[in-house]
Amino acid sequence: MASPGLLTAQSARIKQARRLATRAFRRKTGRFLVEGPQAVREALEHRELVLEVYAEPAVATRHRDLHDLAAVAGVPWFEVDRAAIEALSETVTSQGVVAVCSLVDVPLRTDAVTLIAAGVQVRDPGNVGTLIRTADAAGADAVVLSAESVDPHNPKAVRASVGSIFHVPITTDVDIVAAVRAWREQGLQVLAADGYGATDLDTCIDDGTLAKPTVWLFGNEAHGLPDGINAVVNHSVKVPIYGRAESLNLATAAAICLYASAREQRR
């Protein structure tokens, strides 16, 4: 049920929710913002994560299913004016609805998995969100982000994930070297995506390497994987470039590698 009257940008609730744009406040409160009808819809499918919804009055009519989902889940639904929703929005033109959710990160998984995507020092929130979305689409069991990576609960990362942040388990702030050792002890192979890798993806497909349970490591947008990482992984793998492009960006390389593994594992 909607609260009486419209909350404004000066309302205490809006001011408090607005602070969730910062990583420090997200960590302190264990909450983050989810913006837009599609992302909020995905969030409400996991009703235990959604704490409250802020929406312009027209949203309850235009997206009746959202209002109904919130009502069934017992999630408070607050109607707000345009200034308030814009204060909570990270987009140029807000779509009129924002949810406050509990953080989704979970403990590191090292067993009962066949495919994991790990981001190492990934600094661009759009790339983090796209990595999550791609891993979800490829059927990965988990996404792991190193301690130096962008928070996946960053509003831009959440938006880039297009709801996939609610579909695949995500672990953050990971010591990646320690994680690699733990994965290998569990029998997982760890492959580092590296434009200068000693082997190439075609070889890994042809010789059956990609049919094995695998963790893929994807590095920083500008500097790649940190020095020394190749010493602890099973293989350093490059995506072959047949044309004249200098390199592939992180999101494209991740899509190619994850889908190659997913295809071979499903044969």
ABEGO torsion letter per residue (X at the ends): XBBBEBBBAABAAAAAAAAAABAAAAAAAGBBBBBEAAAAAAAAABAAABABBBBBAAAAAABAAAAAAAAAAGBBBBBBBAAAAAAABABABBAGBBBBBBBABBBBBABGBABBBBBBGBABAAAAAAAAAAAAAAGBABBBBBAABBBAABAAAAAAAGGAAAABBBBBGBBAAAAAAAAAAAGBBBBBBBAABABBAAAAAAAGAAABBBBBBBBBAAAEBBBGAAAABABBBBBBBABABABBBAAAAAAAAAAAAAAAAAX
